[in-house]
Amino acid sequence: MGQIYIATAYDITEMNCCTIYADKFHANCYTYSGAVASIHYLLRQKPYNVMWGGQHVVIDDNLAHIACECVLLGLST
């Protein structure tokens, strides 16, 4: 078992985002994987906030420790 990740590229000012199911980070997030290639493509277009968020962030009330609005907006996608 392992944590499943979602790759997210988001722009707070324009209020748009792209989320991609990335599966297990250590096994599926290599240079030419679909998730990594997609995020790299978006970053070549313009600067985005990028987050690789896993499902464990909601376990044991870990959200209570996040104060940065930028991070919370990324998690909300």
Contact map, one row per residue, 1 for C-alpha under 8 A:
11100000000000000000000000000000000000000000000000000000000000000000000000000
11110000000000000000000100000000000000000000000000000000000000000000000000000
11111000000000000000001110000000000000000000000000000111000000000000000000000
01111100000000000000011110000000000000000000000000000110000000000000000000000
00111110000000000000111110000000000000000000000000011110000000000000000000000
00011111000000000011111000000000000000000000000000011100000000000000000000000
00001111100000000011110000000000001000100000000001111000000000000000000000000
00000111110000001111000000000000000000100000000001111000000000000000000001001
00000011111000001110000000000000000000100100000111100000000000000000000001000
00000001111100111100000000000000000000000000000111000000000000000000000001000
00000000111111111000000000000000000000000000000110000000000000000000000000000
00000000011111110000000000000000000000000000000000000000000000000000010010000
00000000001111100000000000000000000000000000000000000000000000000000000000000
00000000001111110000000000000000000000000000000000000000000000000000000000000
00000000011111111000000000000000000000000000000000000000000000000000000000000
00000000011101111100000000000000000000000000000000000000000000000000000000000
00000001111000111110000000000000000000000000000000000000000000000000000000001
00000001110000011111000000000000000000000000000000000000000000000000000000000
00000111100000001111100000000000000000000000000000000000000000000000000000001
00000111000000000111110000000000001000000000000000000000000000000000000000000
00001110000000000011111000000000001000000000000000000000000000000000000000000
00011110000000000001111110011000011000000000000000000000000000000000000000000
00111100000000000000111110010000000000000000000000000000000000000000000000000
01111000000000000000011111111000000000000000000000000000000000000000000000000
00111000000000000000011111111000000000000000000000000000000000000000000000000
00000000000000000000000111111000000000000000000000000000000000000000000000000
00000000000000000000000111111100000000000000000000000000000000000000000000000
00000000000000000000011111111100100000000000000000000000000000000000000000000
00000000000000000000010111111110101100000000000000000000000000000000000000000
00000000000000000000000000111111100100000000000000000000000000000000000000000
00000000000000000000000000001111100110000000000000000000000000000000000000000
00000000000000000000000000000111110110000000000000000000000000000000000000000
00000000000000000000000000011111111110000000000000000000000000000000000000000
00000000000000000000010000000001111111000000000000000000000000000000000000000
00000010000000000001110000001000111111100000000000000000000000000000000000000
00000000000000000000000000001111111111110000000000000000000000000000000000000
00000000000000000000000000000011111111111000000000000000000000000000000000000
00000000000000000000000000000000011111111100000000000000000000000000000000000
00000011100000000000000000000000001111111110000001000000000000000000000000000
00000000000000000000000000000000000111111111000000000000000000000000000000000
00000000000000000000000000000000000011111111100000000000000000000000000000000
00000000100000000000000000000000000001111111110100000000000000000000000000000
00000000000000000000000000000000000000111111111100000000000000000000000000000
00000000000000000000000000000000000000011111111000000000000000000000000000000
00000000000000000000000000000000000000001111111000000000000000000000000000000
00000000000000000000000000000000000000000111111100000000000000000000000000000
00000000000000000000000000000000000000000011111110000000000000000000000000000
00000000111000000000000000000000000000000110011111000000000000000000000000000
00000000111000000000000000000000000000000000001111100000000000000000000001000
00000011110000000000000000000000000000100000000111110000000000000000000001000
00000011100000000000000000000000000000000000000011111000000000000000000001000
00001111000000000000000000000000000000000000000001111100000000000000000000000
00001111000000000000000000000000000000000000000000111110100000000000000000100
00111100000000000000000000000000000000000000000000011111100000000000000000000
00111000000000000000000000000000000000000000000000001111111000000000000000000
00100000000000000000000000000000000000000000000000000111111000000000000000000
00000000000000000000000000000000000000000000000000001111111011100000000000000
00000000000000000000000000000000000000000000000000000011111111100000000000000
00000000000000000000000000000000000000000000000000000011111111000000000000000
00000000000000000000000000000000000000000000000000000000011111000000000000000
00000000000000000000000000000000000000000000000000000000111111111000000000000
00000000000000000000000000000000000000000000000000000000111111111100000000000
00000000000000000000000000000000000000000000000000000000110011111100000000000
00000000000000000000000000000000000000000000000000000000000011111110000000000
00000000000000000000000000000000000000000000000000000000000011111110000000000
00000000000000000000000000000000000000000000000000000000000001111111001100000
00000000000000000000000000000000000000000000000000000000000000011111101100000
00000000000000000000000000000000000000000000000000000000000000000111111100000
00000000000000000000000000000000000000000000000000000000000000000011111110000
00000000000100000000000000000000000000000000000000000000000000000001111111000
00000000000000000000000000000000000000000000000000000000000000000111111111100
00000000000000000000000000000000000000000000000000000000000000000111111111110
00000000000100000000000000000000000000000000000000000000000000000000111111111
00000001110000000000000000000000000000000000000011100000000000000000011111111
00000000000000000000000000000000000000000000000000001000000000000000001111111
00000000000000000000000000000000000000000000000000000000000000000000000111111
00000001000000001010000000000000000000000000000000000000000000000000000011111
